[in-house]
């Protein structure tokens, strides 16, 4: 019985098996779909699809950089044991290199490799953040990975030296900011926090005339925990904003395991 590409695709979707394994099973079963499924089950190759709903908060983050820009890929797994395998690390780096060359959508080109890795490590393998920054004529980009691939950072700036930019990239991995500046923080989050701080201040018995100043001070501290430009560099008094002087940080991306 002739086996078509659609037959192979349908079997892969049904079982989660790799392309070559699905094709071999169909060939062995002479095109019989149910028999091919049974063959894959008996060989332990039809289990990946049942793993899709399992937590995969571990993994590995890889970065790639050249004169054109930088890329970051978070390849997720269920355990750090799987993420530490040579095959896992090799694929993560290949994906980062591919994203650097072609853009984030290019990860789709390695679908077969992802499926094969799922079957090899018997875990739910998927993507976390995937990003690519393209260098502009006046911009500088830095890519940084920390903690054996557990944290990755991309950052772009103008008017900032390479040394300072790399230092800030390391700070991002350390301090894990959520926003670049205050304007990016949702207004409803700010108002919710302001209301909560006001109630806390009231309950402390502070004089009513002092409430606005106290709340503003505490809100500034709250921003300092979340906003990159307002954070003290590595926890010191000098802020990131002060460190870059007249320079500008355009954007950053942060990916982290756990």
C-alpha positions as CSV (number, residue, x, y, z in Angstrom):
1,X,0.0,0.0,0.0
2,X,1.4,3.4,-0.9
3,X,2.2,5.6,2.0
4,X,1.7,9.4,1.5
5,X,3.2,12.3,3.4
6,X,-0.2,13.0,4.8
7,X,-0.3,9.5,6.3
8,X,2.9,10.1,8.0
9,X,1.8,13.5,9.3
10,X,-1.5,12.1,10.6
11,X,0.4,9.4,12.5
12,X,2.8,11.8,14.0
13,X,0.0,14.0,15.2
14,X,-1.8,11.1,16.7
15,X,1.2,9.5,18.5
16,X,3.8,12.3,18.9
17,X,6.3,10.1,17.2
18,X,9.1,11.5,15.0
19,X,8.8,11.7,11.3
20,X,11.1,8.8,10.4
21,X,9.7,6.6,13.2
22,X,6.2,7.2,11.9
23,X,7.2,6.4,8.3
24,X,9.0,3.2,9.4
25,X,6.0,2.1,11.4
26,X,3.6,2.7,8.5
27,X,5.9,0.8,6.1
28,X,6.1,-2.1,8.6
29,X,2.3,-2.1,8.9
30,X,1.8,-1.9,5.2
31,X,0.0,1.4,5.6
32,X,-2.4,0.1,8.3
33,X,-2.9,3.2,10.5
34,X,-4.0,1.3,13.7
35,X,-1.3,-1.3,13.3
36,X,1.3,1.5,12.9
37,X,0.1,3.1,16.1
38,X,0.5,-0.3,17.9
39,X,4.0,-0.7,16.6
40,X,5.0,2.7,17.8
41,X,3.5,2.0,21.2
42,X,5.3,-1.3,21.5
43,X,8.6,0.4,20.7
44,X,7.9,3.2,23.3
45,X,7.8,5.8,20.6
46,X,4.2,6.9,20.9
47,X,4.4,8.7,24.3
48,X,5.4,12.2,23.5
49,X,1.9,13.4,22.8
50,X,0.7,12.4,26.3
51,X,3.4,14.7,27.8
52,X,2.1,18.0,26.4
53,X,0.2,18.9,29.6
54,X,3.1,18.2,32.0
55,X,4.9,21.0,33.7
56,X,8.1,22.0,31.9
57,X,9.6,24.8,34.0
58,X,13.2,23.7,33.6
59,X,15.3,23.9,30.4
60,X,18.2,25.8,28.9
61,X,18.6,29.3,27.6
62,X,21.0,29.9,24.7
63,X,22.1,33.1,23.0
64,X,23.9,33.9,19.8
65,X,25.4,37.2,18.6
66,X,27.2,38.6,15.6
67,X,27.6,42.0,13.9
68,X,24.0,41.9,12.7
69,X,22.4,41.6,16.1
70,X,21.7,39.0,18.8
71,X,19.2,36.2,19.5
72,X,17.9,34.4,22.6
73,X,16.1,31.0,22.8
74,X,14.6,29.4,25.9
75,X,14.2,25.6,25.2
76,X,11.9,24.2,28.0
77,X,12.0,20.8,29.6
78,X,10.5,19.1,32.6
79,X,13.8,18.4,34.4
80,X,17.3,19.9,34.6
81,X,18.7,16.5,34.0
82,X,17.3,16.5,30.5
83,X,18.4,20.1,29.9
84,X,22.0,19.1,30.8
85,X,22.2,16.5,28.1
86,X,24.6,17.2,25.2
87,X,21.7,16.7,22.6
88,X,19.6,19.3,24.5
89,X,22.3,21.8,24.7
90,X,23.3,21.3,21.1
91,X,19.8,21.9,19.8
92,X,19.3,24.9,22.0
93,X,22.4,26.6,20.6
94,X,21.5,25.5,17.0
95,X,18.1,27.2,17.5
96,X,19.7,30.4,18.8
97,X,22.0,30.5,15.8
98,X,19.0,29.9,13.5
99,X,17.0,32.7,15.1
100,X,19.9,35.0,14.8
101,X,20.2,34.3,11.1
102,X,16.5,34.2,10.2
103,X,14.3,35.5,13.0
104,X,12.1,34.0,15.7
105,X,9.8,32.2,13.3
106,X,12.6,30.1,12.1
107,X,12.3,27.8,15.1
108,X,9.5,26.1,13.1
109,X,12.1,24.7,10.8
110,X,13.4,22.4,13.6
111,X,10.0,20.9,14.5
112,X,11.2,17.4,13.6
113,X,14.3,17.8,15.8
114,X,12.1,19.0,18.7
115,X,9.8,15.9,18.3
116,X,12.8,13.6,18.2
117,X,14.2,15.2,21.3
118,X,10.9,14.7,23.1
119,X,11.1,11.0,22.4
120,X,14.8,10.8,23.4
121,X,14.4,12.4,26.8
122,X,10.8,11.4,27.3
123,X,9.8,14.9,28.4
124,X,7.5,17.7,27.4
125,X,9.9,19.9,25.3
126,X,8.7,23.3,24.2
127,X,9.7,27.0,23.8
128,X,9.8,29.8,26.3
129,X,10.8,33.3,25.2
130,X,12.4,33.5,21.7
131,X,13.8,36.9,20.6
132,X,16.0,38.5,18.1
133,X,17.4,42.1,18.1
134,X,18.7,43.5,14.9
135,X,21.4,46.1,15.3
136,X,20.6,49.6,14.0
137,X,23.2,52.1,12.6
138,X,23.5,53.8,16.0
139,X,22.6,51.0,18.4
140,X,24.7,48.6,20.4
141,X,23.4,45.2,21.4
142,X,24.6,42.8,24.1
143,X,23.7,39.2,24.8
144,X,24.4,37.6,28.1
145,X,23.7,34.1,29.5
146,X,24.2,33.3,33.2
147,X,24.2,30.4,35.5
148,X,24.9,27.6,33.0
149,X,22.0,28.7,30.8
150,X,19.4,29.4,33.5
151,X,19.1,33.1,32.7
152,X,19.5,35.0,29.4
153,X,19.4,38.6,28.5
154,X,19.3,40.7,25.3
155,X,19.7,44.5,25.6
156,X,19.9,47.3,23.1
157,X,21.1,50.8,23.7
158,X,22.4,54.0,22.1
159,X,25.2,56.2,23.4
160,X,26.3,53.6,25.9
161,X,29.7,51.9,25.8
162,X,30.0,48.2,25.2
163,X,31.5,47.7,28.7
164,X,28.7,49.5,30.5
165,X,26.0,47.8,28.4
166,X,27.4,44.4,29.3
167,X,27.5,45.4,32.9
168,X,23.8,46.3,32.7
169,X,23.0,43.0,31.0
170,X,24.6,41.2,33.9
171,X,22.6,43.4,36.3
172,X,19.4,42.4,34.6
173,X,20.2,38.8,35.1
174,X,20.8,39.6,38.8
175,X,17.9,42.0,39.5
176,X,15.3,40.6,37.1
177,X,13.4,43.8,36.3
178,X,10.0,43.6,34.6
179,X,9.9,47.0,32.9
180,X,12.3,49.4,31.3
181,X,10.8,52.6,32.7
182,X,7.7,53.8,34.6
183,X,5.7,54.4,31.5
184,X,5.6,50.7,30.8
185,X,4.1,49.8,34.1
186,X,0.3,49.4,33.8
187,X,-1.6,52.3,35.3
188,X,-4.0,49.9,37.1
189,X,-1.1,48.2,38.8
190,X,0.3,51.5,40.0
191,X,-3.1,52.6,41.4
192,X,-3.6,49.3,43.1
193,X,-0.2,49.5,44.8
194,X,-0.8,53.1,45.8
195,X,-4.1,52.3,47.4
196,X,-2.5,49.4,49.3
197,X,0.4,51.5,50.5
198,X,-2.0,54.2,51.7
199,X,-3.9,51.7,53.8
200,X,-0.6,50.4,55.3
201,X,0.4,53.9,56.1
202,X,-2.9,54.7,57.7
203,X,-2.8,51.5,59.9
204,X,0.7,52.5,61.1
205,X,-0.8,55.5,62.8
206,X,1.2,58.1,60.8
207,X,0.0,61.7,60.8
208,X,-2.5,62.2,58.0
209,X,-0.6,65.3,56.7
210,X,2.4,63.0,56.1
211,X,0.5,60.3,54.2
212,X,1.1,61.5,50.6
213,X,4.8,61.9,51.1
214,X,5.2,58.6,52.8
215,X,3.1,56.8,50.1
216,X,5.1,58.5,47.3
217,X,8.4,57.4,48.9
218,X,7.2,53.8,49.2
219,X,5.8,53.8,45.7
220,X,9.2,55.0,44.4
221,X,10.7,51.9,46.2
222,X,8.1,49.7,44.5
223,X,9.1,51.1,41.1
224,X,12.7,50.6,42.0
225,X,12.1,46.8,42.4
226,X,10.5,46.5,38.9
227,X,11.8,49.2,36.6
228,X,15.3,48.8,35.2
229,X,16.2,52.4,34.9
230,X,15.4,53.0,38.6
231,X,17.1,50.0,40.0
232,X,20.4,50.4,41.8
233,X,23.1,48.7,39.8
234,X,23.7,45.4,41.5
235,X,21.9,46.8,44.5
236,X,24.2,49.8,45.0
237,X,23.1,53.4,45.2
238,X,24.0,54.3,41.7
239,X,20.9,53.7,39.5
240,X,21.0,52.2,36.0
241,X,19.8,55.6,34.7
242,X,22.7,57.4,36.3
243,X,25.1,54.8,35.0
244,X,24.2,55.3,31.3
245,X,24.3,59.1,31.7
246,X,23.1,60.7,28.4
247,X,22.7,57.3,26.8
248,X,19.5,55.5,26.1
249,X,18.4,51.9,26.7
250,X,16.0,51.0,23.9
251,X,14.7,47.7,25.1
252,X,15.7,44.5,26.9
253,X,14.5,40.9,27.0
254,X,14.9,38.6,30.0
255,X,14.4,34.8,30.1
256,X,14.8,32.7,33.2
257,X,14.4,29.1,34.3
258,X,12.0,28.4,37.1
